[in-house]
Amino acid sequence: MIGKTDYDLLWKSAANTLRETDQRIMQTKVPEEVIETPTIANGKTIVMLTKKSPL
């Protein structure tokens, strides 16, 4: 995954939303728990609970 972006991975259809969330967290420096529902390559939608924190 090194060198890849969300646009290169299976959930590329959700890349814009993921990037917006990441940018907000980096700007505010406030961790968030986020429910993400990307559609993967086989057409299925998965539900992920993620905790994102700025590094």
Secondary structure, 3 states (H helix, E strand, C coil): CCCCCHHHCCCHHHHHHHHHHHHHHHHHCCCEEEEECCECCCCCECCEEEEECCC
